[in-house]
Amino acid sequence: MNLRLGVNIDHVATLRQARGGHEPEPVAAALLAQSAGAHGITVHLRGDRRHIQDRDLRLLKEVLAVPLNVECAATPEALEAVIPARPSWVTLVPESREELTTQGGLDAIFLQGMLRPVLRELRSAGIRVSLFVDPVLDQVKMAAKLEADAVELNTGVYSDLPMDSDATAELARIRDAARLGSRLGLRVLAGHGLNLQNVGPIAAIPEVEELNIGHSLIGRAVLVGLERAVEEMLGAVVEARP
């Protein structure tokens, strides 16, 4: 199975919003990533609109030839903005105004009553749904019970480990969750905090179909350009794939 790379362009929009102007243009960044070989584009439409804006969704859907994946909270306000854009995917994530970035996975077990109608509404609009969850077996089981199309396994704990530490236990958790998700008929994605140095062991997990990577790619792009940054990541992923 070939591994897909989804490029998150949120922080291109972060730079734009820092000045309140029009540059840099996230849509242009998405097209550059696409031309460099990205298999999809991911954006997070936050409730506070700190980076990606509603107009970005509309324009991205119009111009992209690859799937658009929109991360958002499972709230009526988010669905009201996202559903009219008709992205290929919506990834439901936890969200807090105070956080700098997403902290931890969605608690699908605790929130199952709220999530069920949200998934039903998205699916009725023809939008596939992924749940961003920690690599915990019960969370993966609940995603399947809720009839999600996919799970995205949170690699944040793994990514935050010091480079010289033993990642065996956390990698085992991710592998076990990926295997279970695949057995339950879910597409398995992974992401959060991945970079050129740590992506290899995650890319080597055969059940993982797609990686979503943003911050490290945009940070690298500041130095070498977005197309080269995407090409480097694709090379690292291909090299690690069994």
MDAnalysis code that builds the backbone (N, CA, C; Angstrom):
import MDAnalysis as mda
import numpy as np

u = mda.Universe.empty(726, n_residues=242, atom_resindex=np.repeat(np.arange(242), 3), trajectory=True)
u.add_TopologyAttr("name", ["N", "CA", "C"] * 242)
u.add_TopologyAttr("resid", np.arange(1, 243))
u.add_TopologyAttr("resname", ["MET", "ASN", "LEU", "ARG", "LEU", "GLY", "VAL", "ASN", "ILE", "ASP", "HIS", "VAL", "ALA", "THR", "LEU", "ARG", "GLN", "ALA", "ARG", "GLY", "GLY", "HIS", "GLU", "PRO", "GLU", "PRO", "VAL", "ALA", "ALA", "ALA", "LEU", "LEU", "ALA", "GLN", "SER", "ALA", "GLY", "ALA", "HIS", "GLY", "ILE", "THR", "VAL", "HIS", "LEU", "ARG", "GLY", "ASP", "ARG", "ARG", "HIS", "ILE", "GLN", "ASP", "ARG", "ASP", "LEU", "ARG", "LEU", "LEU", "LYS", "GLU", "VAL", "LEU", "ALA", "VAL", "PRO", "LEU", "ASN", "VAL", "GLU", "CYS", "ALA", "ALA", "THR", "PRO", "GLU", "ALA", "LEU", "GLU", "ALA", "VAL", "ILE", "PRO", "ALA", "ARG", "PRO", "SER", "TRP", "VAL", "THR", "LEU", "VAL", "PRO", "GLU", "SER", "ARG", "GLU", "GLU", "LEU", "THR", "THR", "GLN", "GLY", "GLY", "LEU", "ASP", "ALA", "ILE", "PHE", "LEU", "GLN", "GLY", "MET", "LEU", "ARG", "PRO", "VAL", "LEU", "ARG", "GLU", "LEU", "ARG", "SER", "ALA", "GLY", "ILE", "ARG", "VAL", "SER", "LEU", "PHE", "VAL", "ASP", "PRO", "VAL", "LEU", "ASP", "GLN", "VAL", "LYS", "MET", "ALA", "ALA", "LYS", "LEU", "GLU", "ALA", "ASP", "ALA", "VAL", "GLU", "LEU", "ASN", "THR", "GLY", "VAL", "TYR", "SER", "ASP", "LEU", "PRO", "MET", "ASP", "SER", "ASP", "ALA", "THR", "ALA", "GLU", "LEU", "ALA", "ARG", "ILE", "ARG", "ASP", "ALA", "ALA", "ARG", "LEU", "GLY", "SER", "ARG", "LEU", "GLY", "LEU", "ARG", "VAL", "LEU", "ALA", "GLY", "HIS", "GLY", "LEU", "ASN", "LEU", "GLN", "ASN", "VAL", "GLY", "PRO", "ILE", "ALA", "ALA", "ILE", "PRO", "GLU", "VAL", "GLU", "GLU", "LEU", "ASN", "ILE", "GLY", "HIS", "SER", "LEU", "ILE", "GLY", "ARG", "ALA", "VAL", "LEU", "VAL", "GLY", "LEU", "GLU", "ARG", "ALA", "VAL", "GLU", "GLU", "MET", "LEU", "GLY", "ALA", "VAL", "VAL", "GLU", "ALA", "ARG", "PRO"])
u.atoms.positions = np.array([
    [0.842, -1.197, 0.000],
    [0.000, 0.000, 0.000],
    [0.882, 1.254, 0.000],
    [0.664, 2.141, -0.949],
    [1.415, 3.390, -0.990],
    [0.953, 4.318, 0.125],
    [1.896, 5.025, 0.714],
    [1.592, 5.951, 1.799],
    [1.377, 7.357, 1.233],
    [0.275, 7.970, 1.641],
    [-0.071, 9.301, 1.162],
    [0.441, 10.358, 2.140],
    [0.762, 11.532, 1.590],
    [1.189, 12.666, 2.413],
    [0.179, 13.791, 2.281],
    [-0.423, 14.156, 3.405],
    [-1.279, 15.333, 3.459],
    [-0.495, 16.487, 4.063],
    [-0.506, 17.624, 3.400],
    [0.252, 18.789, 3.858],
    [-0.704, 19.795, 4.501],
    [-0.430, 20.108, 5.758],
    [-1.236, 21.087, 6.489],
    [-0.632, 22.475, 6.283],
    [-1.431, 23.392, 5.765],
    [-0.931, 24.732, 5.428],
    [-1.399, 25.804, 6.421],
    [-1.862, 25.396, 7.600],
    [-2.356, 26.356, 8.582],
    [-1.383, 27.504, 8.839],
    [-0.090, 27.181, 8.962],
    [0.844, 28.205, 9.422],
    [1.284, 29.147, 8.319],
    [0.932, 28.852, 7.084],
    [1.032, 29.879, 6.050],
    [-0.010, 30.959, 6.353],
    [-1.207, 30.510, 6.736],
    [-2.257, 31.460, 7.114],
    [-1.904, 32.200, 8.403],
    [-1.184, 31.543, 9.321],
    [-0.743, 32.213, 10.545],
    [0.124, 33.424, 10.211],
    [1.043, 33.255, 9.246],
    [1.880, 34.378, 8.818],
    [1.034, 35.495, 8.215],
    [0.051, 35.121, 7.413],
    [-0.821, 36.132, 6.811],
    [-1.571, 36.915, 7.883],
    [-2.148, 36.198, 8.841],
    [-2.973, 36.848, 9.856],
    [-2.140, 37.712, 10.802],
    [-0.828, 37.452, 10.898],
    [0.024, 38.251, 11.782],
    [0.021, 39.720, 11.388],
    [-0.164, 39.994, 10.093],
    [-0.212, 41.373, 9.613],
    [-1.614, 41.804, 9.211],
    [-2.542, 40.872, 9.197],
    [-3.909, 41.209, 8.816],
    [-4.069, 41.560, 7.361],
    [-3.114, 41.115, 6.533],
    [-3.180, 41.443, 5.119],
    [-3.542, 40.258, 4.256],
    [-2.927, 40.180, 3.079],
    [-3.281, 39.149, 2.117],
    [-2.130, 38.192, 1.819],
    [-0.959, 38.427, 2.384],
    [0.207, 37.610, 2.074],
    [0.813, 37.037, 3.354],
    [1.360, 35.808, 3.267],
    [1.339, 34.907, 2.106],
    [-0.037, 34.275, 1.920],
    [-0.330, 33.861, 0.711],
    [-1.634, 33.322, 0.344],
    [-1.650, 31.800, 0.564],
    [-2.455, 31.291, 1.506],
    [-2.506, 29.849, 1.760],
    [-2.900, 29.027, 0.534],
    [-3.758, 29.572, -0.297],
    [-4.192, 28.830, -1.486],
    [-3.017, 28.621, -2.429],
    [-2.176, 29.636, -2.589],
    [-0.986, 29.487, -3.423],
    [-0.046, 28.436, -2.836],
    [0.076, 28.426, -1.507],
    [0.910, 27.424, -0.853],
    [0.369, 26.023, -1.097],
    [-0.944, 25.877, -1.039],
    [-1.553, 24.572, -1.296],
    [-1.260, 24.089, -2.706],
    [-1.317, 24.996, -3.661],
    [-1.033, 24.614, -5.049],
    [0.432, 24.233, -5.232],
    [1.333, 24.915, -4.539],
    [2.748, 24.550, -4.599],
    [2.973, 23.159, -4.002],
    [2.333, 22.897, -2.864],
    [2.465, 21.580, -2.239],
    [1.908, 20.496, -3.147],
    [0.791, 20.778, -3.773],
    [0.191, 19.824, -4.707],
    [1.125, 19.539, -5.877],
    [1.730, 20.591, -6.430],
    [2.622, 20.403, -7.578],
    [3.885, 19.639, -7.191],
    [4.270, 19.704, -5.909],
    [5.457, 18.995, -5.430],
    [5.165, 17.535, -5.116],
    [3.893, 17.132, -5.189],
    [3.558, 15.727, -4.992],
    [2.685, 15.414, -3.806],
    [2.251, 16.432, -3.046],
    [1.356, 16.168, -1.920],
    [0.085, 15.488, -2.414],
    [-0.386, 14.522, -1.639],
    [-1.577, 13.768, -2.025],
    [-2.865, 14.383, -1.493],
    [-2.733, 15.372, -0.622],
    [-3.894, 16.036, -0.068],
    [-3.464, 17.284, 0.681],
    [-4.428, 18.158, 0.946],
    [-4.185, 19.386, 1.700],
    [-5.091, 19.384, 2.922],
    [-4.500, 19.707, 4.066],
    [-5.245, 19.756, 5.320],
    [-5.226, 21.174, 5.882],
    [-6.367, 21.611, 6.407],
    [-6.459, 22.891, 7.109],
    [-7.324, 22.700, 8.345],
    [-7.089, 23.521, 9.349],
    [-7.874, 23.485, 10.581],
    [-8.657, 24.790, 10.676],
    [-9.966, 24.702, 10.537],
    [-10.823, 25.882, 10.693],
    [-11.193, 25.998, 12.167],
    [-10.459, 26.827, 12.875],
    [-10.693, 26.995, 14.306],
    [-11.849, 27.959, 14.572],
    [-12.444, 27.797, 15.721],
    [-13.551, 28.665, 16.102],
    [-13.145, 30.125, 16.181],
    [-11.897, 30.391, 16.593],
    [-11.445, 31.779, 16.706],
    [-10.836, 32.314, 15.412],
    [-10.796, 31.463, 14.366],
    [-10.274, 31.858, 13.044],
    [-8.882, 32.472, 13.162],
    [-8.036, 31.865, 13.971],
    [-6.705, 32.442, 14.183],
    [-5.809, 32.318, 12.958],
    [-6.122, 31.383, 12.057],
    [-5.326, 31.285, 10.831],
    [-6.208, 31.048, 9.610],
    [-6.668, 29.870, 9.373],
    [-7.518, 29.602, 8.200],
    [-8.864, 30.311, 8.348],
    [-9.314, 30.919, 7.245],
    [-10.583, 31.642, 7.207],
    [-11.581, 30.898, 6.317],
    [-12.845, 31.269, 6.439],
    [-13.895, 30.619, 5.650],
    [-13.630, 30.740, 4.149],
    [-13.136, 31.889, 3.715],
    [-12.880, 32.082, 2.278],
    [-11.816, 31.128, 1.778],
    [-10.876, 30.760, 2.660],
    [-9.833, 29.812, 2.260],
    [-10.445, 28.466, 1.878],
    [-11.426, 28.032, 2.645],
    [-12.081, 26.750, 2.334],
    [-12.716, 26.791, 0.953],
    [-13.433, 27.871, 0.681],
    [-14.123, 27.975, -0.606],
    [-13.123, 27.959, -1.770],
    [-12.062, 28.730, -1.639],
    [-11.089, 28.807, -2.717],
    [-10.321, 27.501, -2.886],
    [-9.942, 26.882, -1.787],
    [-9.213, 25.617, -1.868],
    [-10.045, 24.555, -2.565],
    [-11.307, 24.472, -2.222],
    [-12.173, 23.479, -2.852],
    [-12.290, 23.719, -4.354],
    [-12.271, 24.982, -4.756],
    [-12.402, 25.319, -6.176],
    [-11.173, 24.952, -6.991],
    [-9.975, 25.105, -6.398],
    [-8.764, 25.017, -7.218],
    [-7.984, 23.716, -7.061],
    [-8.184, 22.982, -5.970],
    [-7.361, 21.795, -5.730],
    [-7.788, 20.612, -6.587],
    [-6.790, 19.873, -7.034],
    [-7.055, 18.608, -7.732],
    [-6.902, 17.420, -6.796],
    [-6.387, 17.658, -5.582],
    [-6.232, 16.610, -4.576],
    [-7.276, 16.833, -3.487],
    [-7.539, 15.826, -2.659],
    [-8.572, 15.968, -1.619],
    [-8.242, 17.061, -0.605],
    [-9.291, 17.749, -0.161],
    [-9.190, 18.743, 0.908],
    [-9.740, 18.134, 2.190],
    [-8.930, 18.168, 3.233],
    [-9.312, 17.658, 4.547],
    [-9.405, 18.838, 5.508],
    [-10.570, 19.040, 6.097],
    [-10.765, 20.150, 7.027],
    [-10.883, 19.610, 8.443],
    [-9.979, 20.026, 9.304],
    [-10.081, 19.714, 10.725],
    [-10.972, 20.766, 11.378],
    [-11.838, 20.317, 12.286],
    [-12.685, 21.265, 13.001],
    [-13.244, 20.599, 14.252],
    [-13.776, 21.422, 15.134],
    [-14.454, 20.911, 16.318],
    [-15.831, 20.381, 15.930],
    [-16.357, 19.522, 16.757],
    [-17.678, 18.933, 16.499],
    [-18.757, 19.841, 17.073],
    [-18.888, 21.050, 16.495],
    [-19.854, 22.033, 16.969],
    [-20.760, 22.469, 15.826],
    [-21.974, 22.928, 16.134],
    [-22.859, 23.420, 15.070],
    [-22.248, 24.567, 14.288],
    [-21.499, 25.450, 14.968],
    [-20.889, 26.589, 14.293],
    [-19.859, 26.131, 13.265],
    [-19.067, 25.134, 13.636],
    [-18.056, 24.624, 12.706],
    [-18.719, 23.953, 11.505],
    [-19.725, 23.149, 11.756],
    [-20.397, 22.460, 10.650],
    [-21.067, 23.452, 9.709],
    [-21.614, 24.533, 10.250],
    [-22.266, 25.548, 9.422],
    [-21.290, 26.168, 8.437],
    [-20.018, 26.287, 8.848],
    [-19.002, 26.866, 7.966],
    [-18.406, 25.832, 7.022],
    [-18.247, 24.606, 7.493],
    [-17.516, 23.601, 6.732],
    [-18.371, 22.897, 5.693],
    [-19.581, 22.519, 6.032],
    [-20.399, 21.709, 5.125],
    [-20.637, 22.378, 3.775],
    [-20.924, 23.690, 3.714],
    [-21.126, 24.304, 2.394],
    [-19.898, 24.241, 1.486],
    [-18.698, 24.121, 2.066],
    [-17.478, 24.036, 1.256],
    [-17.304, 22.657, 0.644],
    [-18.011, 21.648, 1.170],
    [-17.960, 20.281, 0.650],
    [-16.533, 19.746, 0.492],
    [-15.742, 19.742, 1.581],
    [-14.419, 19.119, 1.485],
    [-14.564, 17.618, 1.306],
    [-13.497, 16.974, 0.866],
    [-13.525, 15.518, 0.730],
    [-13.626, 14.849, 2.094],
    [-12.923, 15.421, 3.069],
    [-12.871, 14.868, 4.418],
    [-13.077, 15.955, 5.450],
    [-13.669, 15.584, 6.566],
    [-13.634, 16.389, 7.784],
    [-13.023, 15.524, 8.876],
    [-12.029, 16.067, 9.561],
    [-11.439, 15.395, 10.716],
    [-11.887, 16.131, 11.970],
    [-12.619, 15.436, 12.825],
    [-13.109, 16.043, 14.055],
    [-12.019, 15.977, 15.116],
    [-11.728, 17.134, 15.701],
    [-10.630, 17.263, 16.665],
    [-11.132, 17.995, 17.901],
    [-10.466, 17.782, 19.045],
    [-10.785, 18.622, 20.214],
    [-10.213, 20.009, 19.994],
    [-10.816, 21.002, 20.627],
    [-10.349, 22.370, 20.395],
    [-10.575, 23.220, 21.625],
    [-9.544, 23.996, 21.971],
    [-9.632, 24.939, 23.081],
    [-9.011, 26.253, 22.644],
    [-9.625, 27.361, 23.018],
    [-9.091, 28.672, 22.625],
    [-7.708, 28.923, 23.216],
    [-7.427, 28.334, 24.385],
    [-6.181, 28.628, 25.070],
    [-4.982, 27.882, 24.476],
    [-5.215, 26.807, 23.739],
    [-4.109, 25.982, 23.267],
    [-3.392, 26.625, 22.088],
    [-2.077, 26.394, 22.027],
    [-1.314, 26.853, 20.876],
    [-1.524, 25.933, 19.689],
    [-1.663, 24.638, 19.967],
    [-1.947, 23.642, 18.940],
    [-2.802, 22.568, 19.588],
    [-3.322, 21.649, 18.794],
    [-4.204, 20.618, 19.329],
    [-3.488, 19.808, 20.400],
    [-4.130, 19.682, 21.544],
    [-3.548, 18.961, 22.677],
    [-4.314, 17.666, 22.896],
    [-3.725, 16.548, 22.484],
    [-4.362, 15.258, 22.713],
    [-5.463, 14.960, 21.716],
    [-5.910, 13.721, 21.757],
    [-6.931, 13.282, 20.834],
    [-8.342, 13.511, 21.362],
    [-9.292, 13.323, 20.484],
    [-10.705, 13.436, 20.825],
    [-11.101, 12.262, 21.715],
    [-11.857, 12.516, 22.758],
    [-12.362, 11.432, 23.605],
    [-13.687, 10.953, 23.026],
    [-13.580, 10.039, 22.058],
    [-14.769, 9.570, 21.345],
    [-15.705, 8.792, 22.260],
    [-15.165, 8.172, 23.303],
    [-15.999, 7.409, 24.229],
    [-16.882, 8.353, 25.035],
    [-16.277, 9.352, 25.638],
    [-17.019, 10.307, 26.462],
    [-18.001, 11.126, 25.624],
    [-17.609, 11.444, 24.387],
    [-18.404, 12.342, 23.541],
    [-19.285, 11.603, 22.534],
    [-19.433, 10.300, 22.670],
    [-20.125, 9.533, 21.641],
    [-21.540, 10.033, 21.367],
    [-22.261, 10.467, 22.402],
    [-23.614, 10.960, 22.194],
    [-23.655, 12.214, 21.348],
    [-22.662, 13.094, 21.501],
    [-22.585, 14.318, 20.710],
    [-22.056, 14.030, 19.315],
    [-21.130, 13.091, 19.208],
    [-20.490, 12.825, 17.926],
    [-21.411, 12.114, 16.940],
    [-22.287, 11.263, 17.439],
    [-23.105, 10.449, 16.532],
    [-23.917, 11.305, 15.551],
    [-24.667, 12.319, 16.006],
    [-25.416, 13.138, 15.037],
    [-24.517, 13.988, 14.142],
    [-23.342, 14.376, 14.639],
    [-22.405, 15.147, 13.823],
    [-21.898, 14.302, 12.666],
    [-21.522, 13.067, 12.954],
    [-21.081, 12.169, 11.890],
    [-22.203, 11.921, 10.892],
    [-23.403, 11.760, 11.400],
    [-24.543, 11.509, 10.516],
    [-24.777, 12.697, 9.596],
    [-24.669, 13.920, 10.119],
    [-24.883, 15.111, 9.294],
    [-23.804, 15.249, 8.221],
    [-22.559, 15.000, 8.595],
    [-21.471, 15.097, 7.624],
    [-21.601, 14.024, 6.550],
    [-21.903, 12.816, 6.957],
    [-22.025, 11.727, 5.992],
    [-23.192, 11.981, 5.037],
    [-24.286, 12.556, 5.544],
    [-25.441, 12.841, 4.686],
    [-25.123, 13.922, 3.660],
    [-24.090, 14.741, 3.957],
    [-23.649, 15.770, 3.014],
    [-22.611, 15.228, 2.037],
    [-22.315, 13.941, 2.122],
    [-21.352, 13.333, 1.210],
    [-19.915, 13.565, 1.607],
    [-19.675, 13.868, 2.878],
    [-18.333, 14.151, 3.373],
    [-17.866, 12.992, 4.244],
    [-16.690, 12.449, 3.937],
    [-16.141, 11.377, 4.760],
    [-15.574, 11.958, 6.051],
    [-15.611, 11.140, 7.122],
    [-15.283, 11.649, 8.448],
    [-14.176, 10.820, 9.085],
    [-13.192, 11.534, 9.624],
    [-12.118, 10.927, 10.399],
    [-12.169, 11.494, 11.815],
    [-11.817, 10.674, 12.798],
    [-11.715, 11.131, 14.179],
    [-10.248, 11.142, 14.582],
    [-9.791, 12.262, 15.102],
    [-8.415, 12.387, 15.590],
    [-8.388, 11.890, 17.028],
    [-7.786, 10.727, 17.243],
    [-7.809, 10.100, 18.564],
    [-6.408, 9.697, 18.991],
    [-6.218, 9.580, 20.290],
    [-4.974, 9.030, 20.798],
    [-4.904, 7.548, 20.431],
    [-3.685, 6.983, 20.348],
    [-3.551, 5.568, 19.992],
    [-3.943, 4.651, 21.152],
    [-5.216, 4.674, 21.467],
    [-5.800, 3.890, 22.561],
    [-6.840, 2.964, 21.937],
    [-6.746, 1.691, 22.229],
    [-7.579, 0.709, 21.539],
    [-9.071, 0.990, 21.715],
    [-9.481, 1.378, 22.909],
    [-10.912, 1.630, 23.132],
    [-11.405, 2.828, 22.325],
    [-10.545, 3.813, 22.106],
    [-10.937, 4.958, 21.289],
    [-11.108, 4.538, 19.828],
    [-10.230, 3.685, 19.353],
    [-10.340, 3.177, 17.978],
    [-11.608, 2.352, 17.826],
    [-11.909, 1.528, 18.812],
    [-13.141, 0.730, 18.767],
    [-14.372, 1.626, 18.713],
    [-14.352, 2.710, 19.476],
    [-15.496, 3.615, 19.473],
    [-15.634, 4.313, 18.127],
    [-14.531, 4.668, 17.499],
    [-14.592, 5.283, 16.169],
    [-15.282, 4.352, 15.183],
    [-14.965, 3.064, 15.267],
    [-15.627, 2.089, 14.397],
    [-17.095, 1.962, 14.749],
    [-17.418, 1.962, 16.031],
    [-18.812, 1.861, 16.470],
    [-19.630, 3.053, 15.986],
    [-19.008, 4.219, 15.940],
    [-19.686, 5.429, 15.464],
    [-19.771, 5.487, 13.942],
    [-19.168, 4.500, 13.287],
    [-19.166, 4.382, 11.825],
    [-18.407, 5.526, 11.152],
    [-17.309, 5.947, 11.790],
    [-16.390, 6.880, 11.125],
    [-15.749, 6.161, 9.947],
    [-15.292, 6.939, 8.989],
    [-14.589, 6.362, 7.850],
    [-13.131, 6.083, 8.167],
    [-12.564, 6.842, 9.111],
    [-11.136, 6.735, 9.393],
    [-10.845, 7.210, 10.800],
    [-9.668, 6.817, 11.281],
    [-9.100, 7.419, 12.482],
    [-7.754, 8.017, 12.108],
    [-7.455, 9.172, 12.683],
    [-6.108, 9.719, 12.593],
    [-5.480, 9.566, 13.965],
    [-4.433, 8.774, 14.050],
    [-3.789, 8.497, 15.326],
    [-2.860, 9.640, 15.707],
    [-3.036, 10.139, 16.911],
    [-2.243, 11.250, 17.414],
    [-0.820, 10.783, 17.715],
    [0.145, 11.318, 16.992],
    [1.549, 10.970, 17.209],
    [2.264, 12.006, 18.075],
    [1.511, 12.837, 18.773],
    [2.101, 13.917, 19.549],
    [3.021, 13.441, 20.655],
    [2.604, 12.422, 21.408],
    [3.448, 11.912, 22.500],
    [4.749, 11.356, 21.932],
    [4.642, 10.581, 20.868],
    [5.828, 10.046, 20.197],
    [6.733, 11.168, 19.707],
    [6.152, 12.168, 19.069],
    [6.948, 13.245, 18.475],
    [7.641, 14.100, 19.525],
    [7.058, 14.181, 20.720],
    [7.637, 15.007, 21.777],
    [8.758, 14.307, 22.541],
    [8.973, 13.022, 22.287],
    [10.046, 12.307, 22.976],
    [11.404, 12.851, 22.521],
    [12.351, 12.994, 23.432],
    [13.701, 13.402, 23.025],
    [14.274, 12.419, 22.011],
    [15.064, 12.924, 21.091],
    [15.576, 12.091, 20.007],
    [16.407, 10.917, 20.513],
    [17.039, 11.058, 21.673],
    [17.892, 9.986, 22.188],
    [17.163, 9.069, 23.163],
    [15.825, 9.213, 23.269],
    [15.073, 8.371, 24.205],
    [14.548, 7.129, 23.494],
    [14.080, 6.177, 24.284],
    [13.549, 4.923, 23.757],
    [12.069, 5.111, 23.426],
    [11.744, 5.044, 22.151],
    [10.361, 5.255, 21.716],
    [9.606, 3.943, 21.529],
    [10.187, 2.833, 21.966],
    [9.617, 1.516, 21.696],
    [8.179, 1.391, 22.178],
    [7.920, 1.811, 23.409],
    [6.590, 1.631, 23.994],
    [5.544, 2.468, 23.256],
    [5.884, 3.711, 22.936],
    [4.900, 4.564, 22.260],
    [4.669, 4.094, 20.829],
    [5.713, 3.654, 20.159],
    [5.542, 3.109, 18.815],
    [4.670, 1.857, 18.841],
    [4.831, 1.040, 19.871],
    [4.006, -0.159, 19.995],
    [2.538, 0.216, 20.160],
    [2.257, 1.261, 20.932],
    [0.870, 1.720, 21.094],
    [0.286, 2.149, 19.755],
    [1.074, 2.887, 18.983],
    [0.593, 3.364, 17.688],
    [0.394, 2.194, 16.726],
    [1.331, 1.251, 16.714],
    [1.200, 0.078, 15.836],
    [-0.041, -0.737, 16.192],
    [-0.249, -0.961, 17.478],
    [-1.405, -1.762, 17.906],
    [-2.713, -1.071, 17.528],
    [-2.765, 0.242, 17.713],
    [-3.977, 0.990, 17.354],
    [-4.207, 0.960, 15.849],
    [-3.115, 1.052, 15.078],
    [-3.235, 1.015, 13.619],
    [-3.739, -0.349, 13.146],
    [-3.209, -1.408, 13.716],
    [-3.652, -2.748, 13.336],
    [-5.119, -2.951, 13.662],
    [-5.530, -2.505, 14.856],
    [-6.931, -2.657, 15.236],
    [-7.828, -1.858, 14.302],
    [-7.458, -0.613, 14.020],
    [-8.275, 0.195, 13.128],
    [-8.449, -0.452, 11.770],
    [-7.373, -0.985, 11.233],
    [-7.453, -1.655, 9.935],
    [-8.358, -2.886, 10.003],
    [-8.233, -3.672, 11.079],
    [-9.080, -4.864, 11.227],
    [-10.552, -4.499, 11.332],
    [-10.833, -3.331, 11.901],
    [-12.223, -2.895, 12.075],
    [-12.774, -2.193, 10.837],
    [-11.977, -2.123, 9.778],
    [-12.442, -1.534, 8.528],
    [-12.279, -0.045, 8.428],
    [-11.502, 0.548, 9.322],
    [-11.246, 1.979, 9.275],
    [-10.003, 2.268, 8.445],
    [-10.009, 3.375, 7.717],
    [-8.760, 3.876, 7.155],
    [-7.942, 4.437, 8.310],
    [-6.640, 4.228, 8.281],
    [-5.783, 4.650, 9.385],
    [-4.818, 5.729, 8.902],
    [-4.889, 6.881, 9.530],
    [-4.009, 8.003, 9.260],
    [-3.219, 8.290, 10.529],
    [-2.202, 9.114, 10.427],
    [-1.424, 9.485, 11.609],
    [-0.856, 10.874, 11.423],
    [-0.649, 11.551, 12.532],
    [-0.048, 12.867, 12.445],
    [-0.031, 13.598, 13.765],
    [0.777, 14.601, 13.850],
    [0.952, 15.584, 14.911],
    [2.401, 15.571, 15.362],
    [3.115, 16.627, 15.018],
    [4.483, 16.798, 15.452],
    [5.526, 16.041, 14.649],
    [5.132, 15.405, 13.554],
    [6.089, 14.626, 12.768],
    [7.008, 15.536, 11.971],
    [8.265, 15.096, 11.823],
    [9.246, 15.854, 11.052],
    [10.181, 14.885, 10.336],
    [11.152, 15.426, 9.624],
    [12.064, 14.580, 8.851],
    [12.835, 13.603, 9.731],
    [13.111, 13.995, 10.975],
    [13.923, 13.162, 11.852],
    [13.135, 12.006, 12.472],
    [11.844, 12.181, 12.699],
    [11.104, 11.139, 13.425],
    [10.039, 10.432, 12.595],
    [9.851, 10.822, 11.341],
    [8.741, 10.286, 10.559],
    [8.943, 8.831, 10.166],
    [10.191, 8.379, 10.058],
    [10.476, 7.054, 9.529],
    [9.728, 5.912, 10.196],
    [9.806, 5.761, 11.526],
    [9.131, 4.644, 12.174],
    [7.609, 4.667, 12.023],
    [7.018, 5.848, 11.926],
    [5.570, 5.930, 11.711],
    [5.232, 5.556, 10.273],
    [6.024, 6.044, 9.333],
    [5.807, 5.716, 7.922],
    [5.976, 4.225, 7.664],
    [6.732, 3.546, 8.507],
    [6.993, 2.118, 8.316],
    [5.845, 1.233, 8.794],
    [4.857, 1.793, 9.464],
    [3.717, 0.999, 9.941],
    [2.812, 0.708, 8.749],
    [2.675, -0.537, 8.340],
    [1.991, -0.832, 7.064],
    [0.519, -0.462, 7.036],
    [-0.150, -0.434, 8.182],
    [-1.579, -0.108, 8.194],
    [-1.851, 1.386, 8.043],
    [-0.844, 2.215, 8.268],
    [-1.028, 3.667, 8.139],
    [-1.055, 4.037, 6.663],
    [-2.152, 4.631, 6.225],
    [-2.348, 4.971, 4.820],
    [-1.930, 6.399, 4.492],
    [-1.939, 7.279, 5.492],
    [-1.675, 8.692, 5.210],
    [-1.085, 9.365, 6.431],
    [-0.148, 10.255, 6.199],
    [0.411, 11.108, 7.238],
    [-0.005, 12.543, 6.965],
    [-0.414, 13.251, 8.018],
    [-0.717, 14.675, 7.893],
    [0.347, 15.452, 8.656],
    [1.080, 16.292, 7.925],
    [2.221, 17.007, 8.500],
    [2.128, 18.479, 8.106],
    [2.317, 19.349, 9.093],
    [2.187, 20.767, 8.813],
    [3.330, 21.617, 9.322],
    [3.435, 21.771, 10.639],
    [4.345, 22.750, 11.217],
    [5.783, 22.560, 10.764],
    [6.283, 21.329, 10.814],
    [7.684, 21.109, 10.433],
    [7.903, 21.382, 8.949],
    [6.919, 21.086, 8.116],
    [7.048, 21.359, 6.686],
    [7.083, 22.855, 6.404],
    [6.199, 23.603, 7.050],
    [6.176, 25.045, 6.818],
    [7.436, 25.685, 7.392],
    [7.919, 25.195, 8.541],
    [9.159, 25.690, 9.102],
    [10.339, 25.434, 8.173],
    [10.391, 24.247, 7.596],
    [11.451, 23.921, 6.641],
    [11.321, 24.774, 5.382],
    [10.086, 25.023, 4.980],
    [9.845, 25.807, 3.764],
    [10.375, 27.231, 3.888],
    [10.375, 27.775, 5.094],
    [10.928, 29.122, 5.291],
    [12.392, 29.167, 4.855],
    [13.087, 28.037, 5.004],
    [14.518, 27.981, 4.692],
    [14.801, 27.534, 3.264],
    [14.017, 26.573, 2.762],
    [14.364, 25.973, 1.468],
    [13.257, 26.068, 0.424],
    [12.091, 26.596, 0.793],
    [10.966, 26.645, -0.126],
    [10.018, 25.479, 0.096],
    [8.743, 25.705, -0.171],
    [7.731, 24.704, 0.135],
    [7.840, 23.469, -0.753],
    [8.109, 23.675, -2.032],
    [8.179, 22.518, -2.919],
    [9.313, 21.576, -2.507],
    [10.471, 22.140, -2.193],
    [11.583, 21.290, -1.761],
    [11.263, 20.614, -0.436],
    [10.638, 21.337, 0.491],
    [10.296, 20.749, 1.786],
    [9.357, 19.557, 1.615],
    [8.361, 19.689, 0.735],
    [7.427, 18.587, 0.475],
    [8.158, 17.423, -0.185],
    [9.015, 17.725, -1.139],
    [9.763, 16.664, -1.833],
    [10.674, 15.908, -0.865],
    [11.304, 16.637, 0.061],
    [12.152, 15.977, 1.061],
    [11.333, 15.031, 1.930],
    [10.153, 15.483, 2.371],
    [9.315, 14.644, 3.229],
    [8.815, 13.419, 2.468],
    [8.429, 13.611, 1.220],
    [8.008, 12.471, 0.407],
    [9.135, 11.461, 0.268],
    [10.356, 11.955, 0.094],
    [11.498, 11.062, -0.016],
    [11.721, 10.269, 1.256],
    [11.594, 10.935, 2.399],
    [11.782, 10.259, 3.680],
    [10.709, 9.202, 3.919],
    [9.488, 9.518, 3.518],
    [8.375, 8.585, 3.693],
    [8.551, 7.362, 2.799],
    [8.916, 7.582, 1.549],
    [9.117, 6.467, 0.619],
    [10.252, 5.559, 1.087],
    [11.317, 6.175, 1.586],
    [12.475, 5.402, 2.036],
    [12.129, 4.515, 3.229],
    [11.219, 5.005, 4.087],
    [10.884, 4.268, 5.303],
    [9.827, 3.190, 5.082],
    [9.094, 3.309, 3.972],
    [7.966, 2.397, 3.755],
    [8.463, 0.985, 3.465],
    [7.922, -0.058, 4.122],
    [8.375, -1.420, 3.859],
    [7.986, -1.909, 2.477],
])
